[in-house]
């Protein structure tokens, strides 16, 4: 690993992402929430928190359907495949 790369703990990354989700909800920028949930799913998956990753994906998919904002569907499918593979589904 390069010397100038800073390692940030996964829990801190996930907490920052959750802050982004909360900010979007407060400002009613709900179309951006699936993006943040996808980031949370990816970070949770990398932190071996697969159940949390799948929950974030489910929540994002619900919002995508509610608002018909399908621009993030392909990424959610990719994330679901990675998380499901880890579970052996």
Helices and strands as residue ranges (DSSP letters): H 10-26, G 30-32, H 33-46, H 50-67, G 70-72, H 73-87
